Amino acid sequence: MSRLFTFALALLLPTLAAAQSFPSKPIRLICPFPPAGAVDIASRATANELTKILGQTVTVENRPGAGGNIGGVEVARSAPDGYTILMTTSGIQAINPALYAKMPFDPNKDLATVAPLVSLNNVLVLHPSVPAKSVKEVIALAKSQPGKLNFASSGAGTSIHMSGAMFLQMAGVDMIHIPYKGSGPAITDLLGGQVMMMFDNIPSSLPHIKAGKLRALATTGAKRDPALPDLPTMAEAGIPGYESGVWFGLMAPAGTPKDIIAKLNAAAVQAAKAPEFVKRMTDLGYNIIAGTPEEMAAMNQAEIKRWTPIVKASGAKVD
């Protein structure tokens, strides 16, 4: 028995030592979407604060594609040592498993929750050339030209896409979905008039709304958004019951030691309370929702229950 205890202790000691010394080298924060979008903005603000708190450089690496799956699977297959983490989204956790016929990983089994960080609503924005000044006018225009109007998204299955799918379903209209590899490229084409409208995350559209380059019609939350208080919600604008949003948070590979998860969580919560982070995020339209790994796991399950029937009803499927 003594020998067995000694052997078990010998196996455990390296893990304990690694957890105690963590972090002892730079950390990679994988952003599964391109630069300039809402996930990237949150990732870089988080990395900036984590670098100060942890005493090691936290670098953001963009790994876009497949609605966040490419970045997600890279983290899931990384060593479970805390040195590769993911800025996930509720879309990756809850929408993608229902949308993709062949998921390259299971985001709710192959990743471990670390901390929820921020949430935000989306906003319906139009290129100024579109002759609609309200949500009701968009619906009327779409019904007068079925299958002619289009809307962009940051990728199939993202919250931006699903906000649009929910709109089509609840408004009873037919429009063309044009997916992009991230919100940034989609906004670029929307500004250029190559696409007509988009249910974008508020942070990436807000500067263009304020500059008058995009026409904002309504936000997607249950109540008016503090960043755009003069805009009605989609429900107020004529679609009762409409509510759609997204949240972002940190995850690590499954099997990451609990002590390391705890250190990352403590640092993430501290980062979310930093004055510079709070100001930047709230100015851009994010809400701070920092919490525990257990709270994030519960949020994942709630999102799965919410979005799975919506994805199925939309008929959307990606091979």
N, C-alpha and C positions, 0 to 999 in steps of 0.2 A: 504493500500500500504506500509505503514511504517512497519507494522508487517511482511509482505511478504519479504521486503528487509532485515529485521533483521534475519528472518528465513534462507533466502538464504545465508546471510553472515555467519551465524552460521555453515552452512554446508560446506562453502568454507574455512573457517579459518583453520581447521585441515589439509586440503590439502596444503594450502599455507605454513603453519608452517612446514609440513613434507618436502616440497620442499626446504625451506630455510635452514633447518638443515641437509639436505642430503649431504653426508652419515653420519649416526651416529652409524653404526655397519658394520661388515665385509660384503663384496659382494662376491657372488658366480659367477664365470665365467664358464659356461658350455662349455666344448669342446666336440663336438659330434662325435669325433673319438678317437682311442686309443693313448696312449703315443708313442712318437718317430716319429710320422708322421709330415707332414708340418703344419697341422692345430694346432696340439699340440705345436709345436715349437713356432708358432706365438702367441698362447694363453698364453703361459708361459712368453714370452718376454713382451707381453702387460700387463699381470697381474703385473709383476714386476714394470713396470713404473707407472701403475695406483695406486698401493699401495703407492708409494712415493708422487704422486700428490694429491690424495684424502685424505691421512692421515688415511685411513682404510685398513685393509688387504683385498686384492683381491685374493681369492683362486681359483685355476683351478680344476674342477671336470670333469673327463672323463666319458662321457655317450655314448659309441659307439653303433652302430647297425643301420640297415636299411638305410644305406647311409646317416646317419646324422639325420634321422627322430626321433629316440628315444630321443636324446638330445634336438632336436628342440621342440618336443611336451612337454617335461618337462618344458622348459622355457615358452612356450605359455600358460601353465596351472598354472604358478606361479603367485603370487600376483604382480600386476602392480605397484611396488613401487621402482624399480631400484636396488633391492638387489639381483636379479637373472637375469643375462644377458647371451647372447649366442654369441659364435664366429661362425657365420654362414659362408656359402660358396655360391658362385654363383651356385654351383651344387644343394645345398639344395633348394635354392630359385627358380631356373629355370628348372633344369632337373628333380628333384624328382616329381613335380606335373604332368609331362608328362609321367613319367616312372611307377609310382606306381598306380595300379588299385584302391587301397583304401588308400588314405592318411589319417593318424591319425589327421592331422591338416592342415590348410592352411597357409604356411609360409609367404605369402604376405598379409594376413588379420589378422592373429592371433599374428603377431609380428610387432613391430614398429622399423623402421630404426633408428640407432644411428650414426654410422660412418663407412665408408669403411676405411680399414687400409692398406692392402698389396695385391699385385697381383703377380702372378708368372706363368712361363711357365712350361710345362712338358718336359720330356726328354725320348727318347726311349733308354732303357738300356737292355742289354742281359747278360745272364750268359756266361762266357767265353767259355763254351763247345759248344755253338751254332755256327755252321760253317757259319757265315754271318758277313761280315766286313762293310756292307753298307746297306742302306735302300733298294736299288735295289736288293741286294743279299737276304735280308729277303723276299721280294716279290717273287723272283724266287724260293726260298726254299719252301715257303708256297704253291705256285702254283704246285710245283712238288710233294707235299705231302698234298693235300687238307684235312682239318679236323684233321691233325696230330699235327701241332704246337699249342702251347698254349701261352696265355698271362695272367698275373695276374692283379688284380686291387684292390683298397682299398675298394671296395664294389660296388654292382650294382647301376648304376646311378650316381656315382661320376664322377668328371671331368676326372679322370684317366681311368675309364671304357669308357667314351664317347670319349676320345682321341683315344682309341683302336678301338671303334666302327666306328669312322670316318675314321680311317686308313683302316679297312676291307672294308668299303663301297667304298672309293675312290680308293683303290688299287685293288679292285675286287678279294680279297682272302678270304679263309675260314679258321678260326682258332678257337680254343676253349678258351672261356673266363672263367677264374677261379677267382671268387670274394672272397676277404678276408674281415675281419672286421677291416679295417684300413690299411694304407700304411706300418706301422711298421711290422706287421706279414707277409705281402706280400713280403716285402724286405728281411725278414729273410729267407723265403723259396726260393726266387730268388737267394740269396747268396749261399744257400745250394744246388742249382741245382734242387729243386723239381718242379720249373716252369722255363720256358725258357726266357721270356722277360716281359717288363712292360713299360707303359708310365707313369712313376712316376713323382710326383712333384719334381722339381730340388733340393730343400733343403734337402730332406731325402735321395736322391741318391748321392748327390755331394761328400760326404766323401768317399763313396765306389768307385766312379769313379776315384777320385784322388789317391786312394790306389791301383787301378788296379784290384779291385775285381769284377767290373762290366764294361762291354764294352758299351760306349755311342755312339750312331750313329747319332742322330739329335735331335734338340729341336723343340717345337711345335708352337712357336710364329710367328708373321708376319716378324720379323727380328731376327738376331742372338742375343742370350742372353749374356749379359755382364759377367755372371758367367761362361759361356762356349763358349767364343768367337771363338774358333777354330772349333766348330761343325757347320755344315750347318743346316739350317731350314729344316723341312720336305718338304717344297716347293722346296728348292734348291736341296734336295736330290732325287727328282724325282716324287713328288706328287704336282703338281701345284694347288694352291688354298687352300692347307691345312693350317688351323690355329686353334689352340685350346689352351686355358689357363684357369685360375681360379683366383678368388679374394676372400679375406676373409674380414669380417667386423663384427661389433657389432650390436646386435639387442636386444630389450627388449620386454616384454609382451605388447600386444596392450592395450591401455588405460593408459599406464604409463604417468603421468603428463608431459606436455611439458617443464616445468622448470627443471625437473629431467633429461629428455632427453637432454636438453641444457647443463646441468652440465656434464653429461656423455660424450657428444660430445666434449665439450671443453677440458676435461681431455684426451680423446682419441687422439685428434689432437695434444695436447701438448706431449703426450706419443710418438706419431709417429715422432715427431721432436727431441726427446731426443737423444743426441749423441750416447749413448750406444745402444739404440734401432736401430738407423739408421745403425750403424756399423755392429751389429750382423745380422740384416736382409739383408743388401746388400751383406755382405760377404757370406751369405748362398744362395743368388740368388733371394731374394724377391725384389720387387719394392714397394716404399712407395706411397700410393694413398689416404692419409687421406683427408676427405672432410666432407660435411654437410649431415644431414639426407635426405634432398631433393635430393642431388646428388646421394646418395645411392639408393633411391627409383627409380630414373631414370635408374640407372645401372641395377636394378632388372628387370625392364620392357624391357630393351634392351636385356638382357640375355634370357628372356622368348621368345622373338621373334626369337632369334638366335638358341636356342637349341630345342624348341618344334618340328620343322620340322625334325631336325636331329634324335631325339629320335624316332619319328614316322617312319622315313625311315629305321632306323636300325632294326625295328621290336621288339626291346627289351621291355619287360613288366614284372613287378614284382607284384605278387598277394598280 
